[in-house]
């Protein structure tokens, strides 16, 4: 009966993994900040939230997408993710006053730190990535949007 919906077991694995990754990404983006004041809350909370909510899923999804048999599907998914996060950075550009070309790599750093933490619960890696991310954002805010300077980085 299951093959009514899927061509074979590989198709089931690929479509299930893609659906799961999209759901995780949607949940992540639903919590994403929309202004400078909310950036700091989001950066502090999201790694722990996503690890708790999606940690087991990340482990499974990354096992599938790094398997040689399915790697090309993972590559396709992440090309799409690159585009989606770039579009999100573009939507934040006017709200934060920071060019999307600067925001996009910072989003990728945050995503990678969150995934790494969800996979390995590596607090040292997470804290070092978050510290650099916050300092970079503060510098970009001072450079591109000094009126919105939050002054909330005290570490």
C-alpha positions in Angstrom: 0.0 0.0 0.0 2.8 2.4 0.8 4.1 2.1 -2.8 0.9 3.8 -3.9 2.5 7.0 -2.6 6.2 6.2 -3.2 7.9 4.5 -6.1 10.2 2.4 -3.8 12.0 2.5 -0.5 14.5 5.0 -1.7 11.8 7.4 -2.8 10.1 7.0 0.6 13.4 7.8 2.4 14.2 10.8 0.1 10.7 12.4 0.3 10.4 11.8 4.1 13.8 13.3 4.7 13.0 16.3 2.5 9.7 16.8 4.3 11.3 16.6 7.7 14.1 19.0 6.8 11.5 21.5 5.4 9.4 21.2 8.6 12.5 21.9 10.8 13.4 24.8 8.6 9.8 26.2 8.8 9.8 25.9 12.5 13.1 27.7 12.7 12.0 30.5 10.4 8.7 30.9 12.4 10.8 31.9 15.4 13.2 34.1 13.4 13.6 37.8 14.5 12.1 40.6 12.5 14.0 43.5 14.1 17.2 44.5 15.8 15.8 44.2 19.4 14.6 40.6 18.8 18.0 39.5 17.4 19.6 38.9 20.7 16.7 36.9 22.2 16.6 34.7 19.1 20.4 34.1 19.0 20.4 33.1 22.7 17.3 30.9 22.6 17.2 29.2 19.1 20.2 26.8 19.5 18.7 25.2 22.7 15.2 25.2 21.4 16.1 23.6 18.1 18.3 21.0 19.8 15.5 20.0 22.1 12.8 20.1 19.5 14.7 18.7 16.5 17.9 17.1 17.7 16.9 13.5 16.9 15.5 14.5 13.5 18.8 16.3 12.7 20.8 13.2 13.4 18.6 11.1 11.2 18.4 13.6 8.4 22.1 14.2 8.3 22.7 10.4 8.2 20.5 10.1 5.2 21.8 13.2 3.4 25.5 12.2 3.9 25.0 8.6 2.8 26.6 8.2 -0.6 23.4 6.9 -2.0 21.4 10.0 -1.1 24.1 12.7 -1.0 22.9 14.3 -4.3 19.4 14.8 -2.8 21.0 16.5 0.2 23.0 18.8 -2.1 19.8 19.8 -3.9 18.0 20.5 -0.6 20.9 22.7 0.6 21.1 24.6 -2.6 17.4 25.4 -2.0 18.2 26.3 1.7 20.9 28.6 0.5 18.4 30.5 -1.6 15.7 30.5 1.1 18.1 31.9 3.7 19.4 34.5 1.2 15.8 35.6 0.6 15.2 35.8 4.3 18.4 38.0 4.7 17.0 40.2 1.9 13.8 40.6 3.8 15.7 41.6 6.9 18.0 44.1 5.1 15.5 47.0 5.4 14.4 46.1 9.0 18.0 45.8 10.3 19.7 48.3 8.0 22.4 45.7 7.3 23.1 44.6 3.7 21.8 41.1 3.0 25.3 40.2 1.6 26.5 40.6 5.2 23.5 39.0 6.9 23.4 35.8 4.8 26.8 34.4 6.0 25.8 35.3 9.5 22.6 33.3 9.1 24.6 30.3 7.9 26.9 30.6 10.9 23.9 30.5 13.2 22.3 27.6 11.4 25.6 25.6 11.5 26.1 26.4 15.2 22.5 25.3 15.9 22.8 22.0 13.9 26.2 21.2 15.4 24.8 21.8 18.9 21.7 19.7 18.2 23.9 16.9 16.9 26.7 16.9 19.5 25.6 19.2 22.4 29.0 20.8 22.0 28.7 23.9 24.3 32.2 25.2 23.6 31.6 25.2 19.8 28.2 26.8 20.2 29.3 29.6 22.6 32.3 30.5 20.4 30.2 30.7 17.3 27.5 32.7 19.0 30.0 35.1 20.5 31.5 35.8 17.1 28.0 36.1 15.6 26.9 38.6 18.2 30.1 40.7 17.9 29.8 40.7 14.1 26.1 41.8 14.3 27.0 44.6 16.7 29.7 45.8 14.4 27.4 45.7 11.4 24.7 47.5 13.3 27.2 50.2 14.3 28.4 50.5 10.8 25.1 50.4 8.8 22.4 51.3 11.3 23.9 53.2 14.2 20.4 54.6 15.3 19.3 51.0 16.0 22.4 50.2 18.1 21.1 47.9 20.9 24.1 48.0 23.2 23.0 44.6 24.6 26.3 42.8 24.0 28.1 42.9 27.3 30.2 39.7 27.1 
